[in-house]
Amino acid sequence: MQRGTEFSVMAGSTSLMNSRMSGSQEVLASLSWAAISSYPRPHMLIGRLGMGFTLRTALAILPPDARITVAELVPAVVD
């Protein structure tokens, strides 16, 4: 759903994710990176794309040689 510049991912009438509240997804990427940063050729798996906040943060903080895989089950989310 969209209202002005705000976007929400809904399951029926329940809001699952909102574009105004992305802090937890950003922290998830940061904590995950802290856990794997000492490994050679780090590889991060992000389960579910959602609104892309975790992926955006991971792309910003992981080094260029790191791999990121996003697993998404819903084709409409990827589109």
C-alpha positions as a Markdown table, in Angstrom:
| # | Residue | x | y | z |
|---|---|---|---|---|
| 1 | Met | 0.0 | 0.0 | 0.0 |
| 2 | Gln | 1.1 | 3.6 | -0.5 |
| 3 | Arg | -0.1 | 6.7 | 1.2 |
| 4 | Gly | 1.8 | 9.8 | 0.0 |
| 5 | Thr | 5.5 | 9.0 | 0.3 |
| 6 | Glu | 4.9 | 6.2 | 2.8 |
| 7 | Phe | 4.8 | 2.5 | 1.8 |
| 8 | Ser | 3.5 | -0.5 | 3.7 |
| 9 | Val | 3.7 | -4.2 | 3.1 |
| 10 | Met | 0.4 | -5.7 | 4.3 |
| 11 | Ala | -1.0 | -9.2 | 5.0 |
| 12 | Gly | -4.7 | -8.5 | 4.9 |
| 13 | Ser | -5.2 | -5.7 | 7.3 |
| 14 | Thr | -2.0 | -6.3 | 9.3 |
| 15 | Ser | 1.0 | -4.1 | 8.5 |
| 16 | Leu | 4.2 | -6.2 | 8.3 |
| 17 | Met | 6.6 | -3.5 | 7.3 |
| 18 | Asn | 6.6 | 0.3 | 6.8 |
| 19 | Ser | 9.0 | 2.6 | 5.0 |
| 20 | Arg | 9.1 | 4.9 | 8.0 |
| 21 | Met | 10.4 | 2.3 | 10.3 |
| 22 | Ser | 13.5 | 0.6 | 8.9 |
| 23 | Gly | 15.9 | 0.7 | 11.8 |
| 24 | Ser | 15.6 | -3.0 | 12.9 |
| 25 | Gln | 16.4 | -4.2 | 9.3 |
| 26 | Glu | 19.4 | -1.9 | 9.2 |
| 27 | Val | 20.7 | -3.2 | 12.6 |
| 28 | Leu | 20.1 | -6.8 | 11.4 |
| 29 | Ala | 22.6 | -6.2 | 8.5 |
| 30 | Ser | 25.1 | -4.5 | 10.8 |
| 31 | Leu | 25.0 | -7.2 | 13.4 |
| 32 | Ser | 25.2 | -10.0 | 10.8 |
| 33 | Trp | 28.3 | -8.3 | 9.3 |
| 34 | Ala | 29.9 | -8.0 | 12.7 |
| 35 | Ala | 29.4 | -11.8 | 13.1 |
| 36 | Ile | 31.0 | -12.7 | 9.7 |
| 37 | Ser | 33.5 | -9.9 | 9.1 |
| 38 | Ser | 36.5 | -12.0 | 10.2 |
| 39 | Tyr | 35.9 | -14.7 | 7.7 |
| 40 | Pro | 37.7 | -14.8 | 4.3 |
| 41 | Arg | 35.3 | -14.2 | 1.4 |
| 42 | Pro | 32.3 | -13.5 | 3.6 |
| 43 | His | 28.8 | -14.4 | 2.3 |
| 44 | Met | 25.6 | -13.0 | 3.7 |
| 45 | Leu | 22.2 | -14.6 | 3.1 |
| 46 | Ile | 19.2 | -12.3 | 3.4 |
| 47 | Gly | 15.9 | -14.2 | 3.8 |
| 48 | Arg | 13.1 | -12.2 | 2.2 |
| 49 | Leu | 13.7 | -9.0 | 0.4 |
| 50 | Gly | 10.9 | -7.0 | 2.1 |
| 51 | Met | 11.4 | -3.4 | 1.3 |
| 52 | Gly | 15.1 | -3.8 | 0.7 |
| 53 | Phe | 16.4 | -2.0 | 3.8 |
| 54 | Thr | 18.6 | -4.9 | 5.0 |
| 55 | Leu | 20.0 | -5.4 | 1.5 |
| 56 | Arg | 20.7 | -1.6 | 1.1 |
| 57 | Thr | 22.6 | -1.6 | 4.4 |
| 58 | Ala | 24.5 | -4.7 | 3.6 |
| 59 | Leu | 25.6 | -3.3 | 0.2 |
| 60 | Ala | 26.8 | -0.2 | 2.0 |
| 61 | Ile | 28.8 | -1.8 | 4.7 |
| 62 | Leu | 30.1 | -5.1 | 3.2 |
| 63 | Pro | 33.4 | -5.0 | 1.3 |
| 64 | Pro | 33.4 | -5.4 | -2.5 |
| 65 | Asp | 34.7 | -9.0 | -2.3 |
| 66 | Ala | 31.8 | -10.1 | -0.1 |
| 67 | Arg | 28.8 | -12.0 | -1.5 |
| 68 | Ile | 25.2 | -11.3 | -0.7 |
| 69 | Thr | 22.4 | -13.7 | -1.6 |
| 70 | Val | 18.7 | -12.7 | -1.2 |
| 71 | Ala | 16.2 | -15.4 | -1.0 |
| 72 | Glu | 12.6 | -14.3 | -1.8 |
| 73 | Leu | 9.6 | -16.6 | -2.3 |
| 74 | Val | 7.2 | -14.0 | -3.7 |
| 75 | Pro | 7.8 | -13.0 | -7.3 |
| 76 | Ala | 5.7 | -9.8 | -6.9 |
| 77 | Val | 8.1 | -8.6 | -4.2 |
| 78 | Val | 11.1 | -9.0 | -6.5 |
| 79 | Asp | 9.2 | -7.3 | -9.4 |
